C-alpha cells in the first residue's frame, strides 16, 4: 500500500510521472482524487473481510483501518523522502527490468495508406453503421449481434496490427537513465481541467436535488443500518428476523455497505443519511473526474469537448428501463454497483493502460488495489474485473512481453478471483437465483434494448461503441477497448445468457458486462475525433454538433418527471416523501421486534430506516431463496403480500386471517383505496392508530 500512496502524486496522465512531467497542480490534484477513493476501498475491504472472519465489530474495524492507513502514509512518506529515488525495478526472475517504453503515438484512425488496414477500417465502419441503424430501428437482434461482432473484432484486429507496426518499445542499456515519455498531442495535455471541475461540482449539486427511489436499497442500506443499530457486521438475515435465517444474498463480500454503516455509526446518524446525502455528490464528482481522466489517458485531443458530449449523453439517456448508462448515472450513484460502473471501471482502465506502458511494481500495485476496491463495491466485480484485466494486458502480449502481461493480469484479477472462489466454497447465492425461470429474461433483445434503447440515442451510443477501436487514438488503449466491446457483443448472441446460467448461474446478470464498454466515454471520444479532421467529407465541427443535436432533440433528461425522478429544493433521502412519512409513523407506533405488513414502497422504506422493526416481505421474490426455511412461513407471507397489494387471495378472508396469526403481524398499513380489505384486519382485532398519505395503519 505504500507503493500506492507514494504513487498517488505520480498517477496523473497515463504515461507521465511527476518527476518528468510536473504539469498544472490542478490537473494533478484532479487526477489523484479517484485514486484516493481506490486506496480507501482497497484498504477497507480486507479489513472488513478480516473482521467478518474473526467476528469483530465496527470499533475494531475502524481501529484496524486507521492503523493500516496511518502505516501506509508513513511508509509512503519514507519512500518519497529526498534521496530515496526509485531503485531499478527487478521484480520478477523471468525478465530483467526494462526502461519505460515509448508512449504509443496518437493514431490517425481514418488515414491509413496500407491496404489491409484500410480494408479493416471500411469493414468496421460499414458494420458499425449498419448495426447502429438496425438497433435504432428496433430490428432483429441476431442481426445486430452479428454486425456488432463483425465491427468490434475487425476494429480490434486493425488496432492490434497498428500497435505491432508502430508501437514497438525503445530499448536502452541496463542502468541507463529512464527515458521521458513522448508528450501528448498538442492541445490534449492538461486540457479540460477547469471544465471538469465545473461539470463535477454542477452534477454533484444536481445529484443532491434528484430523487429516484430504487427498491434495491432495501438489502444494502438495511445492512448498513444494522451496523448503526448494533455495531456489528451481520452474517445472517436482517430483513425477516435478527440473524435467524440465512442471508438471501451470500456471502456478504461487498465492504461498501459496511463502510457506510461504520461511518454512520461513528457520526451517530442513520445510515440513510450517509447513503443518500453524502455519497451521491462525492461519488458523482469523482465519477466525472474519472471519466475526464480516462479521456485524457486515451489521448483525446479535445478533452473538454469529449467530456461535455459524454456527460450530455448520460444526462439525456433517460427513459423506461433500468440498465441504460444514463439511468445508472447520477440518479443511482449511491449504490455500490453503480459506483463500480461510474468510478472504478474508468479508473481500472487508466491503471491498466499505465501498466501496459511501463509494467513496474508500483503500477502493478495499483492494479491489485483496484481489483480489491472493485470487490468492495459489488460482487459484480468477480466476473467484470477479470475481463478488464485480460483486455488491459493484451497490449503487452502484442509487444512480446507475456510474463509482464500475465503478472499485470494476475494482479488486477487476484482479489476478484479469490472472492469468486470463496463464494463457491461457501455456497454462494443471490436473491435473483430463484429457480422459477419464467421470471428470468434470457432474450438478448430484451436486455439489449434495456441498455441501448432505440431511436437516435441508441444510434449514437451503439455507433460510438462499435467504432471504439477506431475512435480511441492511443493504440494500446484501442486494442483494450476493441476487446472489451467484443466481449460485450458476445453476451448479445442468442442463447449465451441461458448457457451462462446453466454453467455458472449468471444468466441475465451478464448484461452488466456491457459496463466494460464505457459507452459514454466512447461517445465523447467519437465526437472529438471530428476535430482531428479524421472523418472524410465531414466538416471539422460536424460530428460533435450532430451528436449533440441528436441527443438534445431525441433524448429524455434523466432528472425529468417522465423518467420517474423528482427534483427537491433541499437534499432529501432518496425515498418517496409519502413512504418516508408513513414509515416513520409506523416505526414510531411499533415496538422493537414487531412485524409490519405494508405496501412494497413503505416496506422498503421501513427496511432502509431501521432493523428494529421487520416487515412481512419488502420484496416478495426474496422469499424464494428461503422457501424451505422452517419458521419463516413463506406461503403465509405470500398470501399477505397479495392481500396488501389488492391482488386476489386464494382462500379469501379466512386465509388472510390465518396468515396474520401465523406470521405474527403486529401492525397493518394498507392503502385507503383498499378500505374493504381493512375490514379483514379489524375483524382480527386490529384497530386504527393513524392515517397519513393515503395509508391507514392498524395495530392489534
C-alpha positions as CSV (number, residue, x, y, z in Angstrom):
1,X,0.0,0.0,0.0
2,X,2.9,2.3,0.5
3,X,3.6,2.0,-3.2
4,X,0.1,3.2,-3.8
5,X,0.3,6.3,-1.7
6,X,3.7,7.0,-2.9
7,X,2.4,6.8,-6.4
8,X,-0.7,8.9,-6.0
9,X,1.3,12.0,-6.9
10,X,2.6,10.3,-10.0
11,X,-0.7,8.8,-11.1
12,X,-1.8,11.5,-13.4
13,X,-1.9,11.4,-17.2
14,X,-1.2,7.9,-18.4
15,X,2.4,7.6,-19.3
16,X,3.6,10.5,-17.2
17,X,5.3,10.8,-13.9
18,X,5.6,13.7,-11.5
19,X,9.3,13.7,-11.9
20,X,9.3,14.1,-15.6
21,X,6.0,16.0,-16.3
22,X,5.1,18.3,-13.4
23,X,2.0,19.7,-15.1
24,X,-0.5,22.1,-13.6
25,X,-1.2,21.4,-9.9
26,X,-5.0,21.5,-10.6
27,X,-4.6,18.7,-13.1
28,X,-2.5,16.6,-10.7
29,X,-5.0,17.1,-7.9
30,X,-8.0,16.2,-10.0
31,X,-6.3,13.0,-11.3
32,X,-5.3,12.0,-7.7
33,X,-8.9,12.2,-6.4
34,X,-10.2,8.8,-7.9
35,X,-7.1,7.1,-6.7
36,X,-7.7,8.3,-3.1
37,X,-11.1,6.5,-3.3
38,X,-9.3,3.4,-4.6
39,X,-6.9,3.5,-1.7
40,X,-9.7,3.8,0.9
41,X,-11.7,1.0,-0.6
42,X,-8.6,-1.2,-1.2
43,X,-7.6,-0.9,2.5
44,X,-11.0,-1.2,3.9
45,X,-12.1,-4.3,2.0
46,X,-9.5,-6.7,3.5
47,X,-10.1,-5.1,6.9
48,X,-13.8,-5.8,6.6
49,X,-13.2,-9.4,5.5
50,X,-10.9,-10.0,8.4
51,X,-13.5,-8.7,10.8
52,X,-16.1,-11.0,9.2
53,X,-13.9,-14.0,9.8
54,X,-12.9,-13.0,13.3
55,X,-16.4,-11.7,14.2
56,X,-15.1,-8.3,15.1
57,X,-17.4,-5.3,15.2
58,X,-17.3,-1.7,13.9
59,X,-15.0,-0.4,16.7
60,X,-12.3,-2.9,15.9
61,X,-12.7,-2.5,12.1
62,X,-12.4,1.3,12.4
63,X,-9.3,1.0,14.6
64,X,-7.6,-1.5,12.3
65,X,-8.4,0.6,9.3
66,X,-6.9,3.7,10.9
67,X,-3.7,1.8,11.8
68,X,-3.4,0.4,8.2
69,X,-3.9,3.9,6.7
70,X,-1.5,5.5,9.1
71,X,1.2,2.9,8.4
72,X,0.7,3.2,4.7
73,X,1.0,7.0,4.8
74,X,4.2,6.8,6.9
75,X,5.8,4.2,4.6
76,X,4.8,6.3,1.6
77,X,6.4,9.5,3.0
78,X,9.5,7.5,3.8
79,X,9.7,6.2,0.2
80,X,9.3,9.7,-1.2
81,X,11.9,11.2,1.2
82,X,14.8,13.2,-0.5
83,X,17.5,11.0,-1.8
84,X,15.3,7.9,-2.0
85,X,14.5,7.8,-5.7
86,X,13.0,4.7,-7.3
87,X,15.6,2.0,-7.4
88,X,15.8,-0.2,-10.6
89,X,12.7,-2.4,-10.5
90,X,13.8,-6.0,-10.7
91,X,10.6,-7.6,-9.5
92,X,10.5,-10.9,-11.3
93,X,13.0,-13.6,-12.2
94,X,11.7,-14.2,-15.7
95,X,12.6,-10.8,-17.1
96,X,15.1,-8.1,-16.3
97,X,13.6,-4.7,-15.6
98,X,13.1,-2.7,-18.8
99,X,13.2,1.1,-19.0
100,X,10.0,2.9,-19.7
101,X,8.6,2.2,-23.1
102,X,8.0,4.9,-25.7
103,X,4.4,6.1,-25.4
104,X,2.4,4.9,-28.4
105,X,1.9,7.8,-30.8
106,X,-1.6,9.1,-31.4
107,X,-3.2,7.2,-34.2
108,X,-4.7,8.6,-37.4
109,X,-7.7,6.4,-37.4
110,X,-9.0,7.0,-40.9
111,X,-5.9,7.8,-42.9
112,X,-4.2,4.5,-43.3
113,X,-2.3,4.1,-46.5
114,X,-1.7,0.4,-46.4
115,X,-4.2,-2.0,-47.9
116,X,-5.2,-4.4,-45.1
117,X,-5.7,-1.6,-42.5
118,X,-7.8,0.4,-44.8
119,X,-10.0,-2.6,-45.7
120,X,-10.4,-3.4,-42.0
121,X,-11.5,0.2,-41.4
122,X,-14.0,0.1,-44.2
123,X,-15.5,-3.2,-42.8
124,X,-15.6,-1.7,-39.3
125,X,-17.3,1.5,-40.4
126,X,-19.9,-0.3,-42.6
127,X,-20.7,-3.0,-39.9
128,X,-20.9,-0.4,-37.1
129,X,-23.1,1.9,-39.1
130,X,-25.4,-1.0,-40.1
131,X,-25.6,-2.4,-36.6
132,X,-26.4,1.0,-35.1
133,X,-29.1,1.7,-37.7
134,X,-30.7,-1.8,-37.2
135,X,-30.8,-1.4,-33.4
136,X,-32.1,2.2,-33.6
137,X,-34.9,0.9,-35.8
138,X,-35.7,-1.9,-33.2
139,X,-34.6,-4.6,-35.7
140,X,-33.7,-8.2,-35.4
141,X,-31.3,-8.8,-32.5
142,X,-29.4,-11.7,-34.1
143,X,-28.6,-9.4,-37.0
144,X,-27.4,-6.7,-34.5
145,X,-25.2,-9.2,-32.7
146,X,-23.6,-10.4,-36.0
147,X,-22.9,-6.8,-37.1
148,X,-21.7,-5.9,-33.6
149,X,-19.1,-8.7,-33.5
150,X,-18.0,-8.0,-37.1
151,X,-17.4,-4.4,-36.4
152,X,-15.7,-4.9,-33.0
153,X,-13.5,-7.8,-33.9
154,X,-12.4,-6.2,-37.2
155,X,-11.6,-2.9,-35.4
156,X,-9.7,-4.8,-32.7
157,X,-7.6,-6.6,-35.3
158,X,-6.8,-3.3,-37.0
159,X,-5.8,-1.7,-33.7
160,X,-3.6,-4.7,-32.9
161,X,-1.9,-4.5,-36.3
162,X,-1.3,-0.8,-35.8
163,X,0.1,-1.4,-32.3
164,X,2.5,-4.0,-33.6
165,X,3.6,-1.9,-36.5
166,X,4.1,1.4,-34.7
167,X,4.2,0.7,-31.0
168,X,7.5,-1.2,-30.5
169,X,9.3,-0.1,-27.4
170,X,12.6,1.7,-27.5
171,X,15.4,-0.4,-26.0
172,X,18.0,1.0,-23.7
173,X,21.0,-0.4,-22.0
174,X,20.6,-1.7,-18.4
175,X,21.2,1.1,-15.9
176,X,20.6,3.8,-18.5
177,X,18.5,6.8,-17.2
178,X,14.8,6.4,-17.7
179,X,13.5,8.0,-20.9
180,X,10.8,10.6,-20.6
181,X,7.6,9.5,-22.3
182,X,6.6,11.2,-25.5
183,X,4.5,14.3,-24.9
184,X,0.7,14.1,-25.5
185,X,-0.7,15.6,-28.7
186,X,-0.9,19.4,-28.9
187,X,-4.0,20.6,-27.2
188,X,-4.6,17.4,-25.3
189,X,-2.3,17.5,-22.4
190,X,-3.6,19.4,-19.4
191,X,-6.7,20.5,-21.2
192,X,-10.2,20.4,-19.8
193,X,-9.3,20.6,-16.1
194,X,-11.3,23.7,-15.3
195,X,-14.3,22.4,-17.3
196,X,-14.0,19.1,-15.5
197,X,-14.3,20.9,-12.1
198,X,-17.3,22.8,-13.4
199,X,-19.0,19.7,-14.5
200,X,-18.1,17.8,-11.3
201,X,-19.5,20.5,-9.0
202,X,-22.6,21.1,-11.1
203,X,-23.5,17.5,-11.3
204,X,-22.7,16.9,-7.6
205,X,-25.3,19.6,-6.8
206,X,-27.8,18.1,-9.2
207,X,-27.3,14.6,-7.6
208,X,-28.4,16.1,-4.3
209,X,-31.5,17.6,-5.8
210,X,-32.7,14.5,-7.7
211,X,-34.8,11.7,-6.1
212,X,-35.4,8.4,-7.8
213,X,-36.4,5.7,-5.3
214,X,-34.9,2.3,-6.0
215,X,-36.1,-0.9,-4.3
216,X,-32.6,-2.5,-4.4
217,X,-31.8,-0.2,-1.4
218,X,-33.7,-2.4,1.0
219,X,-31.0,-5.1,1.2
220,X,-27.9,-2.9,1.1
221,X,-29.0,0.0,3.2
222,X,-30.5,-2.4,5.7
223,X,-27.1,-4.0,6.1
224,X,-25.6,-0.6,6.8
225,X,-28.3,0.3,9.2
226,X,-27.7,-3.0,11.1
227,X,-24.2,-1.7,11.8
228,X,-25.6,1.6,13.0
229,X,-28.1,-0.2,15.3
230,X,-25.8,-3.0,16.6
231,X,-22.2,-2.0,15.8
232,X,-21.5,-5.4,14.1
233,X,-21.4,-6.9,10.6
234,X,-24.1,-9.5,10.0
235,X,-23.6,-12.9,8.6
236,X,-27.3,-13.9,8.6
237,X,-30.5,-12.4,7.5
238,X,-31.5,-9.0,9.0
239,X,-34.7,-8.4,6.9
240,X,-37.1,-11.0,8.2
241,X,-35.6,-11.6,11.6
242,X,-32.5,-10.8,13.7
243,X,-29.8,-13.3,12.4
244,X,-32.2,-16.2,12.5
245,X,-32.4,-17.2,8.8
246,X,-29.7,-17.4,6.1
247,X,-29.0,-14.3,4.0
248,X,-30.8,-14.2,0.7
249,X,-27.5,-12.9,-0.9
250,X,-24.5,-14.8,0.4
251,X,-21.7,-14.3,1.3
252,X,-21.7,-10.5,2.1
253,X,-18.4,-9.8,0.3
254,X,-19.1,-6.2,-0.6
255,X,-17.5,-4.0,2.0
256,X,-19.0,-0.7,0.8
257,X,-22.2,-1.2,2.8
258,X,-20.2,-1.9,6.0
259,X,-18.1,1.2,5.4
260,X,-21.2,3.4,5.0
261,X,-22.7,1.8,8.2
262,X,-19.5,2.3,10.1
263,X,-19.3,6.0,9.1
264,X,-22.9,6.5,10.1
265,X,-22.3,4.6,13.4
266,X,-19.3,6.7,14.2
267,X,-21.1,10.0,13.4
268,X,-24.3,8.9,15.1
269,X,-26.7,9.3,12.2
270,X,-29.0,6.9,10.3
271,X,-27.2,5.0,7.5
272,X,-29.7,6.5,5.1
273,X,-28.3,10.0,5.8
274,X,-24.8,8.9,4.7
275,X,-26.1,6.8,1.7
276,X,-28.5,9.4,0.4
277,X,-27.0,12.8,1.4
278,X,-23.2,12.3,1.4
279,X,-22.4,9.6,-1.1
280,X,-24.2,10.9,-4.2
281,X,-22.4,14.3,-4.5
282,X,-19.0,12.7,-3.7
283,X,-19.4,9.7,-6.0
284,X,-20.8,11.9,-8.8
285,X,-17.9,14.4,-8.7
286,X,-15.4,11.6,-8.6
287,X,-17.1,9.8,-11.5
288,X,-16.9,12.9,-13.6
289,X,-13.2,13.2,-12.8
290,X,-12.6,9.5,-13.6
291,X,-14.3,9.9,-17.0
292,X,-12.2,13.0,-17.7
293,X,-9.1,11.2,-16.7
294,X,-9.9,8.2,-18.9
295,X,-10.4,10.5,-21.9
296,X,-7.0,12.1,-21.2
297,X,-5.4,8.7,-21.0
298,X,-6.8,7.9,-24.4
299,X,-5.0,10.9,-25.8
300,X,-8.3,12.5,-26.9
301,X,-7.4,15.8,-28.5
302,X,-10.2,18.0,-27.2
303,X,-10.7,16.6,-23.7
304,X,-13.1,19.3,-22.6
305,X,-15.3,18.8,-25.6
306,X,-15.3,15.0,-25.3
307,X,-16.1,15.2,-21.6
308,X,-19.0,17.5,-22.3
309,X,-20.5,15.4,-25.0
310,X,-20.1,12.2,-22.9
311,X,-21.9,13.9,-20.0
312,X,-24.7,15.3,-22.2
313,X,-25.2,11.7,-23.5
314,X,-25.5,10.4,-19.9
315,X,-27.8,13.2,-18.8
316,X,-30.2,12.7,-21.8
317,X,-30.2,8.9,-21.7
318,X,-33.3,8.7,-19.5
319,X,-36.4,6.6,-20.3
320,X,-38.1,3.4,-19.3
321,X,-35.9,0.6,-18.0
322,X,-33.0,0.5,-15.6
323,X,-29.9,-0.6,-17.5
324,X,-29.2,2.4,-19.7
325,X,-25.9,4.2,-18.9
326,X,-27.8,7.4,-18.2
327,X,-30.2,5.8,-15.7
328,X,-27.2,4.3,-13.9
329,X,-25.5,7.7,-13.5
330,X,-26.3,10.5,-11.1
331,X,-29.8,9.3,-10.0
332,X,-28.4,6.0,-8.6
333,X,-24.9,6.9,-7.6
334,X,-25.3,5.9,-4.0
335,X,-25.3,2.1,-4.8
336,X,-22.0,0.2,-4.7
337,X,-22.6,-1.5,-8.0
338,X,-23.2,1.9,-9.7
339,X,-20.1,3.4,-8.1
340,X,-18.2,0.4,-9.6
341,X,-19.5,1.3,-13.0
342,X,-19.1,5.0,-13.0
343,X,-15.9,5.4,-10.9
344,X,-13.9,2.2,-10.7
345,X,-14.2,0.9,-14.3
346,X,-12.7,4.1,-15.8
347,X,-10.0,4.1,-13.1
348,X,-9.1,0.5,-13.7
349,X,-8.8,1.1,-17.4
350,X,-6.5,4.1,-16.8
351,X,-4.2,2.0,-14.5
352,X,-4.2,-0.9,-16.9
353,X,-3.1,1.5,-19.6
354,X,-0.3,2.9,-17.4
355,X,0.9,-0.6,-16.6
356,X,0.9,-1.6,-20.2
357,X,3.0,1.4,-21.0
358,X,5.6,0.7,-18.2
359,X,5.0,-2.5,-16.2
360,X,6.7,-1.9,-12.9
361,X,5.8,-2.8,-9.3
362,X,4.2,0.4,-8.4
363,X,1.8,0.3,-11.3
364,X,1.1,-3.4,-10.6
365,X,0.2,-2.4,-7.0
366,X,-2.4,-0.1,-8.4
367,X,-3.9,-2.9,-10.4
368,X,-4.0,-5.1,-7.2
369,X,-5.6,-2.3,-5.3
370,X,-8.2,-1.6,-8.0
371,X,-9.3,-5.2,-8.0
372,X,-9.8,-5.2,-4.3
373,X,-11.6,-1.9,-4.3
374,X,-13.9,-3.2,-7.0
375,X,-14.9,-6.3,-5.0
376,X,-15.6,-4.0,-2.0
377,X,-18.2,-2.1,-4.1
378,X,-20.0,-5.1,-5.6
379,X,-19.8,-8.8,-6.2
380,X,-20.3,-7.9,-9.9
381,X,-16.5,-7.3,-9.8
382,X,-16.0,-11.1,-9.6
383,X,-16.7,-11.5,-13.3
384,X,-16.2,-7.9,-14.5
385,X,-12.7,-7.1,-13.3
386,X,-11.0,-10.3,-14.8
387,X,-12.4,-9.3,-18.2
388,X,-10.8,-5.8,-17.9
389,X,-7.6,-7.4,-16.6
390,X,-7.3,-9.7,-19.7
391,X,-8.1,-6.9,-22.1
392,X,-5.8,-4.5,-20.4
393,X,-2.9,-7.0,-20.6
394,X,-3.4,-7.6,-24.3
395,X,-1.1,-4.7,-25.5
396,X,1.8,-6.2,-23.6
397,X,1.2,-9.6,-25.3
398,X,1.3,-7.9,-28.7
399,X,4.6,-6.3,-27.7
400,X,6.1,-9.7,-26.9
401,X,6.1,-9.4,-23.1
402,X,3.9,-12.3,-22.0
403,X,5.3,-12.6,-18.5
404,X,4.6,-8.9,-17.6
405,X,1.2,-9.3,-19.2
406,X,0.4,-12.3,-17.1
407,X,1.7,-10.6,-13.9
408,X,-0.4,-7.5,-14.5
409,X,-3.5,-9.5,-15.3
410,X,-3.0,-11.6,-12.2
411,X,-2.5,-8.5,-10.0
412,X,-5.8,-6.9,-11.1
413,X,-7.8,-10.2,-11.1
414,X,-6.4,-11.6,-7.9
415,X,-8.9,-10.3,-5.4
416,X,-11.9,-10.8,-7.6
417,X,-11.0,-14.4,-8.4
418,X,-10.2,-15.1,-4.7
419,X,-13.7,-13.7,-3.9
420,X,-15.2,-15.9,-6.5
421,X,-13.5,-19.0,-5.1
422,X,-14.7,-18.0,-1.6
423,X,-18.2,-17.6,-2.9
424,X,-18.2,-21.1,-4.5
425,X,-16.7,-22.7,-1.3
426,X,-19.2,-21.0,0.9
427,X,-22.2,-22.0,-1.3
428,X,-22.8,-18.5,-2.7
429,X,-26.3,-17.5,-3.7
430,X,-28.2,-14.4,-4.7
431,X,-31.7,-13.2,-4.2
432,X,-32.0,-13.4,-8.0
433,X,-31.0,-17.1,-8.2
434,X,-34.6,-18.4,-7.8
435,X,-35.5,-21.5,-9.8
436,X,-38.7,-20.1,-11.4
437,X,-37.2,-19.5,-14.8
438,X,-40.3,-17.7,-16.1
439,X,-39.1,-14.7,-14.1
440,X,-35.8,-14.7,-16.0
441,X,-35.4,-12.8,-19.3
442,X,-32.8,-14.6,-21.3
443,X,-33.7,-12.8,-24.5
444,X,-30.8,-10.6,-25.5
445,X,-33.2,-8.4,-27.5
446,X,-34.8,-7.5,-24.1
447,X,-31.8,-6.6,-22.1
448,X,-30.0,-5.2,-25.2
449,X,-32.7,-2.6,-25.6
450,X,-32.7,-2.0,-21.8
451,X,-29.1,-0.9,-22.2
452,X,-29.1,0.9,-25.6
453,X,-32.8,1.6,-26.1
454,X,-33.8,2.6,-29.7
455,X,-34.0,5.7,-31.8
456,X,-31.3,8.4,-32.2
457,X,-29.9,7.9,-28.7
458,X,-29.3,4.2,-29.5
459,X,-27.8,5.2,-32.9
460,X,-25.3,7.5,-31.2
461,X,-24.4,5.0,-28.4
462,X,-24.0,1.9,-30.5
463,X,-22.2,3.6,-33.3
464,X,-19.6,5.1,-30.8
465,X,-19.2,1.7,-29.1
466,X,-18.7,-0.3,-32.3
467,X,-16.2,2.2,-33.5
468,X,-14.4,2.1,-30.2
469,X,-11.1,0.7,-31.6
470,X,-11.1,3.4,-34.3
471,X,-12.1,6.5,-32.3
472,X,-9.6,5.8,-29.4
473,X,-6.4,7.4,-30.7
474,X,-4.0,5.7,-28.4
475,X,-3.2,2.4,-30.0
476,X,-2.7,0.2,-26.9
477,X,-5.9,1.7,-25.4
478,X,-7.7,1.0,-28.7
479,X,-6.8,-2.7,-28.5
480,X,-8.1,-2.9,-25.0
481,X,-11.3,-1.1,-26.0
482,X,-11.9,-3.3,-29.0
483,X,-11.6,-6.4,-26.9
484,X,-14.0,-5.1,-24.3
485,X,-16.5,-4.2,-26.9
486,X,-16.2,-7.6,-28.5
487,X,-16.8,-9.3,-25.1
488,X,-19.9,-7.2,-24.7
489,X,-21.1,-8.3,-28.1
490,X,-20.8,-12.0,-27.2
491,X,-23.3,-11.5,-24.4
492,X,-25.8,-10.4,-27.1
493,X,-25.6,-13.6,-29.1
494,X,-28.9,-15.5,-28.6
495,X,-28.5,-18.4,-26.2
496,X,-25.4,-17.1,-24.4
497,X,-27.1,-15.8,-21.3
498,X,-29.0,-19.1,-20.8
499,X,-25.8,-21.1,-21.3
500,X,-24.0,-19.0,-18.7
501,X,-26.9,-19.5,-16.3
502,X,-26.7,-23.3,-16.7
503,X,-22.9,-23.3,-16.3
504,X,-22.2,-20.6,-13.6
505,X,-25.5,-19.2,-12.6
506,X,-25.0,-15.7,-14.0
507,X,-27.9,-15.6,-16.6
508,X,-29.4,-12.2,-17.2
509,X,-26.9,-10.6,-14.7
510,X,-24.5,-10.9,-17.6
511,X,-25.9,-7.7,-19.1
512,X,-23.5,-5.9,-16.7
513,X,-20.6,-7.0,-18.9
514,X,-21.7,-4.0,-21.0
515,X,-20.2,-1.8,-18.3
516,X,-16.7,-2.5,-19.6
517,X,-17.6,-0.9,-22.9
518,X,-17.5,2.6,-21.3
519,X,-20.3,3.8,-23.6
520,X,-20.3,7.5,-22.5
521,X,-16.5,7.8,-22.8
522,X,-16.6,6.4,-26.3
523,X,-19.5,8.7,-27.3
524,X,-17.3,11.6,-26.2
525,X,-14.2,10.3,-28.0
526,X,-16.1,9.7,-31.2
527,X,-17.5,13.2,-31.2
528,X,-14.0,14.7,-30.6
529,X,-12.4,12.8,-33.5
530,X,-14.1,15.2,-35.9
531,X,-11.8,18.0,-34.6
532,X,-8.8,16.0,-35.9
533,X,-10.2,16.0,-39.4
534,X,-10.3,12.3,-39.3
535,X,-13.7,11.8,-40.8
536,X,-13.8,12.2,-44.6
537,X,-16.4,14.6,-46.1
538,X,-17.4,15.9,-42.7
539,X,-16.8,19.4,-41.5
540,X,-14.4,19.9,-38.6
541,X,-17.2,20.6,-36.1
542,X,-19.8,18.4,-37.9
543,X,-19.5,15.3,-35.7
544,X,-19.8,16.9,-32.2
545,X,-22.6,19.2,-33.4
546,X,-24.5,16.4,-35.0
547,X,-24.1,14.1,-32.0
548,X,-25.1,16.8,-29.5
549,X,-28.1,17.8,-31.7
550,X,-29.3,14.2,-31.9
551,X,-29.1,13.8,-28.2
552,X,-30.9,17.1,-27.4
553,X,-33.7,16.5,-29.8
554,X,-34.4,12.9,-29.0
555,X,-33.1,12.3,-25.5
556,X,-35.0,12.4,-22.2
557,X,-33.3,14.2,-19.3
558,X,-32.6,11.7,-16.5
559,X,-33.9,14.3,-14.0
560,X,-37.3,14.6,-15.6
561,X,-40.6,13.5,-14.0
562,X,-41.2,11.3,-17.1
563,X,-38.1,9.4,-16.0
564,X,-39.5,8.8,-12.6
565,X,-37.3,11.4,-10.9
566,X,-38.4,14.3,-8.7
567,X,-36.4,17.5,-8.0
568,X,-36.2,18.8,-4.5
569,X,-35.2,22.3,-3.4
570,X,-33.4,20.7,-0.4
571,X,-31.4,17.4,-0.2
572,X,-33.6,14.5,0.9
573,X,-33.4,10.8,1.4
574,X,-33.9,9.0,-2.0
575,X,-37.3,7.6,-1.0
576,X,-40.7,8.9,-1.8
577,X,-42.0,11.6,0.6
578,X,-45.2,9.6,1.2
579,X,-43.3,6.4,2.1
580,X,-41.0,8.1,4.5
581,X,-43.8,9.8,6.3
582,X,-45.8,6.6,6.6
583,X,-42.7,4.5,7.5
584,X,-41.6,6.9,10.3
585,X,-45.0,6.9,11.9
586,X,-45.4,3.1,11.5
587,X,-42.0,2.6,13.2
588,X,-42.9,5.0,15.9
589,X,-46.2,3.1,16.6
590,X,-44.4,-0.2,16.7
591,X,-42.3,-1.8,19.4
592,X,-38.8,-3.4,18.8
593,X,-39.2,-6.8,17.1
594,X,-42.7,-6.0,15.7
595,X,-43.7,-7.2,12.3
596,X,-45.4,-4.7,9.9
597,X,-47.5,-5.6,6.8
598,X,-47.4,-2.7,4.3
599,X,-47.2,-1.9,0.6
600,X,-43.9,-2.6,-1.1
601,X,-42.8,1.1,-1.1
602,X,-43.5,1.5,2.6
603,X,-41.9,-1.9,3.4
604,X,-38.7,-1.0,1.6
605,X,-38.5,2.4,3.4
606,X,-39.0,0.7,6.8
607,X,-36.2,-1.8,5.9
608,X,-34.0,1.2,4.9
609,X,-34.7,3.2,8.1
610,X,-34.4,0.5,10.8
611,X,-33.6,-3.0,11.7
612,X,-35.5,-2.9,14.9
613,X,-38.9,-3.4,13.2
614,X,-39.4,-6.1,10.5
615,X,-41.7,-6.3,7.5
616,X,-43.6,-9.2,6.1
617,X,-41.8,-9.2,2.8
618,X,-40.2,-5.9,1.5
619,X,-39.7,-7.7,-1.9
620,X,-41.7,-10.8,-2.4
621,X,-39.1,-12.6,-4.5
622,X,-36.6,-12.5,-1.6
623,X,-38.7,-15.3,-0.1
624,X,-37.8,-17.7,-3.0
625,X,-34.3,-18.3,-1.6
626,X,-35.9,-19.1,1.8
627,X,-38.8,-21.2,0.7
628,X,-37.6,-24.2,2.7
629,X,-36.6,-22.2,5.8
630,X,-38.5,-23.5,8.9
631,X,-40.4,-20.9,10.9
632,X,-40.5,-18.3,8.2
633,X,-43.9,-19.3,6.9
634,X,-43.2,-18.4,3.3
635,X,-46.6,-19.2,1.9
636,X,-48.4,-17.3,4.6
637,X,-46.2,-14.3,3.8
638,X,-47.0,-14.5,0.1
639,X,-50.7,-14.6,1.0
640,X,-50.2,-11.4,3.0
641,X,-48.3,-9.7,0.2
642,X,-51.2,-10.3,-2.2
643,X,-53.6,-9.0,0.4
644,X,-51.6,-5.8,0.9
645,X,-51.3,-5.2,-2.9
646,X,-55.0,-5.7,-3.5
647,X,-54.5,-8.8,-5.6
648,X,-56.7,-11.9,-5.5
649,X,-56.0,-14.1,-2.4
650,X,-56.6,-17.8,-2.7
651,X,-58.8,-18.8,0.2
652,X,-60.1,-15.2,0.7
653,X,-60.5,-13.6,4.1
654,X,-60.1,-16.8,6.1
655,X,-56.7,-17.4,4.5
656,X,-55.6,-13.8,5.3
657,X,-56.8,-14.1,8.9
658,X,-54.8,-17.3,9.3
659,X,-51.7,-15.8,7.7
660,X,-51.9,-12.7,10.0
661,X,-51.8,-15.1,13.0
662,X,-49.2,-17.5,11.7
663,X,-46.7,-14.7,10.7
664,X,-47.5,-12.8,13.9
665,X,-48.2,-9.4,12.2
666,X,-48.4,-6.6,14.8
667,X,-49.2,-3.7,12.5
668,X,-51.0,-3.5,9.2
669,X,-50.7,-0.5,6.9
670,X,-53.0,-0.5,3.9
671,X,-53.9,2.0,1.2
672,X,-57.2,3.7,1.9
673,X,-58.2,2.6,-1.6
674,X,-58.4,-0.9,-0.2
675,X,-60.9,0.0,2.5
676,X,-62.8,-3.2,2.0
677,X,-59.7,-5.2,3.0
678,X,-59.2,-3.1,6.1
679,X,-62.2,-4.8,7.5
680,X,-60.4,-8.1,7.4
681,X,-57.8,-6.7,9.7
682,X,-60.3,-5.1,12.0
683,X,-62.1,-8.4,12.3
684,X,-58.9,-9.9,13.7
685,X,-58.6,-7.3,16.4
686,X,-56.6,-4.6,14.7
687,X,-57.5,-1.0,15.5
688,X,-56.6,2.2,13.5
689,X,-53.8,4.3,15.1
690,X,-53.2,6.8,12.3
691,X,-53.8,7.7,8.7
692,X,-51.3,9.5,6.5
693,X,-50.5,10.0,2.8
694,X,-53.5,7.9,1.8
695,X,-52.5,5.0,4.1
696,X,-54.2,3.8,7.2
697,X,-52.3,1.8,9.8
698,X,-53.8,-0.5,12.4
699,X,-52.3,-2.3,15.4
700,X,-53.5,-5.5,17.0
